[in-house]
Amino acid sequence: MSDDDVVLRSLVDIREPGMAYAVIWGELLLAFGLGLVVALLVAAALSLVLRERKAAGPDLDERLAALRNLPDGARALALARLAREMGYALPDETRMALYRPGGRVDADALEAALAAR
C-alpha cells in the first residue's frame, strides 16, 4: 500500500461533529434576526425621508382676507371649510345654522374665532 492510499483511507473516517449543525442553525437565526432589525431601521429612515410634506401655502391672514369679498352665505361656508382644515370645531349652533334653510351665520364672529386661533 502506498502512502497515498493510507491518507485516503484515513480521510474517509473524518466526520463533522454533531454540534456543528446546531451552531450553523444558531448563526443562521442570528443573521436573519439582524437582517430584520436592519430592514426595520432602513424602513424607518426611508419613511422620514420620503414623508409627504405639505406645501407652504398662504398663511391664515391671507386666506381670511381672500374670503372677505364673498357674499355672506358663501363666506360662512368657506370659513367653515377653513375651520375644518385647521382642525377647529365649530360651535354646535353655528354648525346647525349652516344646514338650516335661511339660517344666518355671523361670518364676522366666525372669522374672528378663526383669527384668534
Buried (B, 14 or more C-beta within 10 A) or exposed (E): EEEEEEEEEEEEEEEEEEEEEEEEEEEEEEEEEEEEEEEEEEEEEEEEEEEEEEEEEEEEEEBBEEBEEBEEBEBBBBBBEBBEEEEBEBEEEBBEBBEEEEEEBEBEEBBEBBEEE
